[in-house]
Amino acid sequence: MRTRVKICGFTRVEDAVYAGNLGVDAIGLVFYPSSPRHVSIQKAAEIAKALPAFVSVVGLFVDAEPWLIHEVIGRVRVDCLQFHGDEPAEACRLYDKPYIKAIRMREGIDIAELEKQYHDAAGLLLDAYHPGVPGGTGSGFDWELIPEKSRLPIILAGGLTADNAVQAVRTVKPYALDVSSGVEAGKGIKDAAKMAAFIRKTNQTIENYD
């Protein structure tokens, strides 16, 4: 099974196009004003339009008002929505788009219960927990908190780099890896060499886990 790669937090067209040409499966665009990787709707539309074929675009929101999400999907070619706040399942289903629900991992999190609540999600994204910070911290979490089996595709995030990508795939066996700060030269500015190394390392782990 091939582990897919999503790189999140693009703010420049050239970085996203380069990632697409490297073979990334998806790019993430952040529509959360408090994030240093926040992108305007106009810039997001430019990025999405410039991408090569077969690269998915994921729009990331944090407890956003419905009008904003509707405006984004009306102006930007978005294939999937990612909800990184406290959105209940019914709020994620309003837009006729596949969605990913991000979960900030800490002791006591019940993945099985969350899979029931968000049963129609395209995947659960598991990220590190930091009070008051919805994501993008570059910190990891204890992978032992992740159940061995899950009903939904698991997307692993939090503290990933080319140095631990192989370990992440072999330990967690996720559907996908989601990286942001681990492939950056600065917040929102991607590093070409780091992106290439991350994708290369992830692809090295292709094997049959059945």
C-alpha positions in Angstrom: 0.0 0.0 0.0 1.4 3.4 -0.9 1.3 6.1 1.7 0.0 9.3 0.3 1.6 12.7 1.0 -0.2 16.0 1.7 1.9 19.1 2.1 0.0 21.9 3.9 0.3 25.6 4.3 1.3 26.9 0.9 1.4 30.7 0.3 3.3 30.9 -3.0 2.3 29.6 -6.4 5.8 28.4 -7.3 6.1 26.3 -4.1 2.9 24.5 -4.8 3.7 23.9 -8.5 7.1 22.5 -7.5 5.4 20.1 -5.0 3.0 19.0 -7.6 5.8 18.2 -10.0 7.5 16.2 -7.3 4.5 14.0 -7.1 2.7 15.2 -4.0 -0.9 13.9 -3.7 -2.5 16.9 -2.2 -1.7 20.5 -1.1 -3.3 22.3 1.8 -4.4 25.9 1.8 -5.1 27.5 5.1 -8.1 29.9 5.5 -7.5 30.6 9.2 -6.6 34.3 9.7 -4.6 33.6 12.9 -2.3 31.2 11.1 1.1 32.4 9.8 0.3 30.3 6.7 -3.0 32.0 6.1 -3.7 32.6 2.4 -6.1 35.0 0.8 -8.9 33.7 -1.4 -7.4 35.4 -4.4 -3.9 33.9 -3.8 -5.5 30.5 -3.1 -7.3 30.6 -6.5 -4.0 31.4 -8.2 -2.3 28.5 -6.5 -5.1 26.0 -7.3 -5.3 27.1 -10.9 -1.5 26.7 -11.5 -1.3 23.1 -10.2 -0.5 20.2 -12.5 -3.1 17.5 -13.1 -4.1 15.0 -10.4 -3.0 17.1 -7.4 -5.9 17.6 -5.0 -6.5 20.8 -3.2 -7.6 20.7 0.5 -9.0 23.8 2.1 -8.3 24.1 5.9 -10.7 25.9 8.2 -10.9 26.4 12.0 -14.4 27.0 13.3 -15.1 29.2 10.3 -18.4 30.9 9.5 -20.3 29.0 6.8 -20.3 32.2 4.6 -16.5 32.1 4.4 -16.4 28.4 3.4 -19.1 29.0 0.8 -17.1 31.9 -0.6 -13.9 29.9 -0.7 -15.4 26.9 -2.5 -17.2 29.3 -4.9 -13.9 31.0 -6.0 -11.2 28.3 -5.4 -11.0 24.8 -6.9 -11.2 22.9 -3.6 -11.5 19.1 -3.7 -11.7 18.5 0.0 -12.4 20.4 3.2 -10.3 20.0 6.4 -11.9 21.1 9.7 -9.3 21.8 12.3 -11.5 23.3 15.1 -14.3 22.0 17.3 -16.8 21.6 14.4 -19.5 18.9 15.0 -20.1 16.4 12.3 -23.2 18.1 11.1 -21.3 21.3 10.5 -18.8 19.4 8.3 -21.6 18.1 6.0 -23.0 21.4 4.8 -21.0 21.9 1.7 -21.4 18.9 -0.6 -17.6 18.2 -0.4 -15.6 15.4 1.0 -14.2 16.4 4.4 -11.4 15.5 6.8 -11.8 16.0 10.5 -8.6 16.9 12.4 -8.2 15.5 15.9 -5.7 16.9 18.4 -4.3 13.9 20.2 -4.0 13.6 23.9 -4.7 11.1 26.7 -8.4 10.1 26.8 -9.1 10.7 23.1 -11.5 8.0 22.0 -10.9 7.4 18.3 -13.6 4.7 18.0 -16.2 7.2 19.2 -15.0 9.9 16.9 -15.2 7.5 14.0 -18.8 7.0 14.8 -19.5 10.7 15.1 -17.7 11.5 11.8 -18.5 8.3 10.1 -18.8 9.9 6.7 -15.5 11.7 6.8 -12.9 11.0 4.1 -10.4 10.6 6.9 -9.3 11.5 10.4 -6.2 13.7 10.6 -4.3 13.1 13.9 -2.2 16.0 15.1 -0.5 17.1 18.2 -2.4 18.8 21.0 -1.4 22.3 22.2 -3.9 24.3 24.3 -5.3 27.1 22.2 -3.4 26.2 19.1 -5.3 24.3 16.4 -2.3 22.9 14.6 0.8 23.8 12.6 3.1 23.8 15.6 5.6 21.3 14.3 5.3 19.2 17.4 4.7 15.5 17.4 2.6 13.3 19.8 2.8 9.8 21.1 1.9 7.4 18.3 1.0 4.8 20.9 -2.3 6.7 21.2 -3.3 5.6 17.7 -5.3 2.4 17.6 -3.9 -0.4 15.5 -7.1 -0.6 13.5 -9.5 2.1 12.4 -12.6 2.3 10.3 -11.6 5.6 8.7 -8.4 6.4 6.8 -5.8 7.8 9.2 -3.8 10.9 8.1 -0.8 11.4 10.4 0.4 14.9 11.1 2.5 16.6 13.8 6.3 16.9 13.9 6.9 15.1 10.6 10.1 15.5 8.6 12.1 13.5 6.1 14.1 12.1 9.1 11.1 10.4 10.6 8.8 9.8 7.6 9.9 6.2 7.2 9.4 5.4 10.9 6.0 7.1 10.8 4.8 4.9 7.9 6.2 1.7 9.3 5.0 2.3 12.9 1.5 3.8 12.3 0.8 2.5 8.7 -1.4 5.6 8.0 -3.3 6.3 4.8 -1.3 9.5 4.4 1.3 11.8 6.0 0.5 15.5 6.3 3.5 17.8 6.7 3.9 21.5 6.9 6.7 23.1 9.0 8.9 20.0 8.4 9.4 21.0 4.8 9.7 24.8 5.3 12.4 27.4 5.0 10.2 29.7 7.0 6.5 29.8 7.9 4.5 29.4 4.7 7.7 29.3 2.6 8.4 25.8 1.4 11.9 24.4 1.0 12.3 22.6 -2.3 15.0 20.2 -1.1 13.0 19.3 2.1 9.8 18.6 0.1 11.7 16.4 -2.3 13.4 14.5 0.5 10.1 14.0 2.4 8.3 12.6 -0.7 11.3 10.4 -1.6 11.5 9.0 2.0 7.8 8.3 2.1 7.8 6.5 -1.2 10.7 4.3 0.0 8.4 2.7 2.4 6.0 1.1 -0.1 5.2 -2.4 0.9 2.3 -4.7 1.5 0.8 -4.3 5.0 -2.2 -6.7 4.4 
